[in-house]
Amino acid sequence: QVQFAESGGALVRPGASLRLSCAASGIAFSHYTMAWYRQAPGKQRELVATRTTDDITNYLGSVKGRFTIARDNAKKMVFLQMNALKPEDTAVYYCNVPNSSGNGMFDWGQGTQVTVSS
């Protein structure tokens, strides 16, 4: 059974930084592209960042230059370094494996709440 456990979310002020972590289990982690998603209140979940097995990254336009996705295949973990946070980054953040449509391939974890507010 594939499971994801996200952590690292917090309430921060605009301009702050956070590092999110996601531990994966039940998956041949090194074989998959990994992704971070987020869902803001009243909005659909959106794909934020991906990192392939060849370390090719892709980002949502609004986070490009501020967020960095990293992975540790040995620990089966994926990270999201978020800098210069903005109120519009407020959301619950999830990790998953993206399918061909960009949606999550496996069941979602509980996510981690990021709130950016002054």
Wavefront OBJ file of the C-alpha trace (Angstrom):
o trace
v 0.000 0.000 0.000
v 1.422 3.340 -1.082
v 1.362 6.031 1.587
v 2.598 9.611 1.767
v 3.221 11.551 4.984
v 3.686 15.280 4.553
v 5.076 17.596 7.234
v 6.648 20.993 7.777
v 3.701 23.312 7.268
v 3.238 26.312 9.520
v 1.780 29.779 9.915
v 4.327 32.293 8.617
v 4.480 35.933 7.589
v 4.822 37.061 3.970
v 8.411 36.827 2.797
v 9.253 33.921 5.076
v 10.625 30.530 4.065
v 9.470 26.990 4.810
v 10.723 23.537 3.910
v 8.125 20.823 3.469
v 8.956 17.135 3.672
v 7.157 14.071 2.384
v 7.992 10.500 3.320
v 6.806 7.837 0.890
v 6.290 4.159 1.669
v 5.139 1.120 -0.275
v 6.586 2.425 -3.527
v 9.694 1.889 -5.644
v 10.434 5.549 -5.050
v 13.465 5.947 -7.293
v 11.453 4.760 -10.300
v 8.907 7.563 -10.194
v 8.610 11.246 -10.917
v 7.534 12.932 -7.678
v 5.351 15.986 -7.327
v 4.018 18.505 -4.871
v 0.442 19.697 -5.107
v -1.571 22.232 -3.161
v -5.212 22.949 -2.524
v -6.386 26.322 -1.318
v -9.792 26.752 0.341
v -12.563 26.623 -2.236
v -10.197 25.796 -5.073
v -9.168 22.682 -6.945
v -5.926 20.936 -6.148
v -3.129 22.154 -8.417
v 0.237 20.770 -9.409
v 3.023 22.913 -7.968
v 6.287 21.179 -8.823
v 7.662 17.944 -10.239
v 11.063 16.276 -10.219
v 11.736 13.352 -12.521
v 14.005 10.388 -11.947
v 16.534 12.246 -14.107
v 16.247 15.302 -11.842
v 14.387 17.406 -14.383
v 12.188 19.888 -12.568
v 9.084 21.784 -13.567
v 7.175 24.428 -11.649
v 3.846 26.199 -11.601
v 4.441 29.644 -13.055
v 3.473 31.496 -9.897
v 6.110 29.697 -7.796
v 8.954 29.563 -10.307
v 12.079 31.108 -8.831
v 10.729 30.872 -5.281
v 10.127 27.137 -4.756
v 12.579 24.276 -5.211
v 11.690 20.578 -5.267
v 14.292 18.072 -4.173
v 14.327 14.343 -3.560
v 16.328 11.799 -1.588
v 15.878 8.407 -3.206
v 17.709 6.556 -0.444
v 15.306 7.916 2.190
v 12.266 7.851 -0.106
v 11.612 11.491 0.622
v 10.697 14.551 -1.413
v 11.092 18.128 -0.230
v 9.743 21.524 -1.182
v 11.811 24.553 -0.242
v 9.549 27.595 -0.336
v 11.055 31.070 -0.211
v 9.523 34.537 -0.388
v 6.146 33.149 0.588
v 3.043 35.095 -0.360
v -0.499 35.005 1.061
v -1.640 33.323 -2.151
v 0.610 30.366 -1.317
v -1.739 29.531 1.554
v -2.990 25.980 1.012
v -2.747 22.396 2.124
v 0.288 20.865 0.422
v 0.465 17.232 -0.691
v 2.961 14.997 -2.417
v 2.160 12.221 -4.869
v 3.237 10.618 -8.102
v 1.759 12.474 -11.086
v -0.079 10.414 -13.692
v -0.134 11.262 -17.388
v -2.840 13.855 -16.760
v -0.924 15.452 -13.916
v -3.260 14.145 -11.251
v -2.076 12.099 -8.306
v -1.623 8.430 -9.073
v -2.051 7.113 -5.540
v -4.243 7.858 -2.533
v -3.569 11.235 -0.955
v -1.901 11.706 2.401
v -3.203 14.072 5.052
v -1.257 17.006 3.649
v 0.420 19.791 5.578
v -1.121 23.235 6.097
v 0.809 26.305 4.996
v -0.686 29.629 5.996
v 0.950 32.891 4.938
v -0.504 35.863 6.739
v 0.607 39.077 8.367
l 1 2 3 4 5 6 7 8 9 10 11 12 13 14 15 16 17 18 19 20 21 22 23 24 25 26 27 28 29 30 31 32 33 34 35 36 37 38 39 40 41 42 43 44 45 46 47 48 49 50 51 52 53 54 55 56 57 58 59 60 61 62 63 64 65 66 67 68 69 70 71 72 73 74 75 76 77 78 79 80 81 82 83 84 85 86 87 88 89 90 91 92 93 94 95 96 97 98 99 100 101 102 103 104 105 106 107 108 109 110 111 112 113 114 115 116 117 118
